[in-house]
């Protein structure tokens, strides 16, 4: 039997998708077998409710939002069969598009429709929406690639469209036969055929996902009823049947030679004309990003790195991709396009991007939806008309009418999308929390629908109708065709068991919105007298992006930070895809353990509190922070900061988590373990005075067991021992060996709390390295970074450390004399948390200090860049290095510089392990209840890679990891001792004559 959850946590987590809608479902089901689905259909009929099939939950029109029972089929993720010769594959609906292509790559094949969410969206969802993607100019839509499917009809009977041609298959199944008969009847009725032909978009329009595809079904039903079924089901959004298997056609992998020309357009209008020029040169794809979306991209850490090719600030960026068998072939195509574009006077420059960097350009483009939600304040680029499509040659005229409409309505818009096929994702900037904004939401939708009809386009090109556009189908197709669609729904689903009120009979498009008019927040009422600990407001007040709105209070800014999550689900990718975000989801495949779920639950609780329908059976408490689901959803967060850079909407769950935890502690006290971990450095400071006794009790099994039991640490973990001397002491002793030389460049070392007492020899090694390279080294007066306090949500304590460090170090460091750290999580706190937690009067000082706080690899490579350090300082080392980056390092600066630093050593080969979080995450992996998940996270990529590397090449393999927690996790998980990259560099340092 399917697992069904009706608790508040699940219901809230599944109450939204990537649309503007929110409706709390009755429950969430996880079926494992076809019989489970049949049982769910039967139960739904008995309860007089309906099933909402859901895969990745990244739909933009509210397709998977509703009051019924959400049926999550992400677990149905098997690739059942691949036929290389005939180029097809049978898959279950929960297979992720990019993961399918990883499996297909050895066969030289791929599934070609490619959405911007391709690393987490599922084939079932693509089938339900008839998704297209970037290269639809060549490959078309998902509907064009579906050969057959299997599923369950509303009466509980199974069907297999491949068997429709078999004698008696349909006719021995009365309900199935009635559905085929309906299509056949319409196909033979000349009046209906004419009605459909006159009112559906022209077949030359590549992108058409508005309403049911009756036109395509009746065209082929007589000769191929099975395929006709597939055509109708594609784009039906789970409203007609429950799909269990899909057979898709595959294409050969594209040519190896690829490049993009990025045309920097002088005006937005000019980009519509430049697109027509590009199309003459037969590109594989042409995409558009306007200036506003580029501005927002620059504010995202990862996308800023992907924007390397942008010169200046174009009004719009036209990205044209060219494929070919040789470099010369694609260069010729590019040159021809560039020449024509230049002659047109529409662009001011073109940049070319080749090879692996092409993927970075497309990552920037794919991040579009997410970065838009990162716009600060209540006004957002709203998904209301984001999917219109017209013929490319009609686009300039359509856009002229559209922009005139916006001027009339006194609003602006963001433009991006698949311009080569005439589809732009248009997102007007609206504050739907106001009555005026909500009115504008509807007015723009109605006016745009009329324009699309005028220009003979489709209201939906690939995102589907859901509950957003269903209301306008009669306007687009006429009332008679709409009645045909209603008849399809009634015949296929007479009892209303499948995803009701989508496509047809939808509620008004401005009901059940995620945000309410005059939105009030329970947390804002509660925090009137108690401010937040972080300065959430600063980011909003300092935002310079046009259209961004301010905030009225710290609590309002806190809520707007949570609301930046738009549900696009970038946190739902698996470890096969890579990246750091989100380790808890990667290891569990559980929506409630994703960053998206955390944002959903924080938003629901802090907005509505006990008044939410999800808590109607819960006895109301005094504070919103009393709601247990807050603790539940934050408990699985490792505070890895992966979301800080990888979430295109800039949702910083690590910071949000610590704020919420401190607010809870203020009301209920700090849990003993959190209190103790936050003060661990102070305890080690005292422990250092009696180091032999401390180490004895930490390592003697009986005493260590008692300590772990008291603190609720796993008994499998080892308590770190203290070094004989502190890093400060050792560096002080080492410095005495060198004569003072004012001509030497000075480097200040940060003696972080982990290195200072636990790995003092590592700190000494770094000092020796710098001294031997000709630098003067000094450890200035400072206190601990507060890293553990930040991680455990003890922000009162963390703030004290931050303030002290800013005050003590503000006059010490400069661009010439930076503060350099060894442990990533500690030194990077200066750049991430400090400016937001110190008092307002210290914010600018903290920001200035942050610029001069560098991680070891940043400093080394900066010195390499100016010629003060080179590979000549290092001897050859015949070794292969496997580098695992620290989570905070990956998020805030990337691991590239660390790899480059190690490549200074002649003879080494450096491999960056494609791992996310190691799973230790400070104290997380120590905690008794998290031990198993901590080890499981390590087993996803990191441990197997280390074992394989060291088992096969033990003599010359080095595993390097800059994080102290990472090194301990690697050792406990594999038995391999990982070295800090600084230790590796020091080993290779040449001895001076």
VENWODA-V565028 format. One record per helix or strand of 3 or more residues. SS is the DSSP state (hx for helix, st for strand). FROM is the first residue (numbers start at 0). TO is the last residue. If there is no record, write none. Layout:
BEGIN
[[SS/FROM/TO] [SS/FROM/TO]]
END
This chain:
BEGIN
[[st/2/4] [hx/7/12] [st/26/29] [hx/33/46] [st/50/53] [st/68/71] [st/78/82] [st/87/90] [hx/96/106] [hx/122/128] [hx/135/138] [hx/141/144] [st/145/151] [st/157/159] [hx/160/162] [hx/173/187] [hx/189/198] [hx/213/219] [hx/224/232] [st/241/248] [st/256/264] [hx/267/278] [st/284/289] [hx/290/297] [hx/300/305] [st/315/323] [hx/326/343] [st/346/353] [hx/356/365] [hx/367/372] [hx/391/407] [st/412/416] [hx/418/420] [st/424/429] [hx/434/453] [hx/469/476] [hx/478/491] [hx/521/525] [hx/535/540] [hx/553/562] [hx/569/571] [hx/582/587] [hx/590/592] [hx/594/610] [hx/612/614] [hx/623/625] [hx/627/634] [hx/641/645] [hx/652/667] [hx/671/677] [hx/679/698] [hx/700/710] [hx/726/734] [st/745/749] [hx/752/757] [hx/759/771] [st/775/777] [hx/786/790] [hx/794/808] [st/818/820] [hx/823/826] [hx/828/831] [hx/833/836] [hx/839/850] [st/852/854] [hx/855/864] [hx/870/872] [st/878/883] [hx/886/891] [hx/895/901] [st/907/911] [hx/927/939] [hx/941/951] [hx/953/955] [st/956/960] [hx/963/973] [hx/980/986]]
END
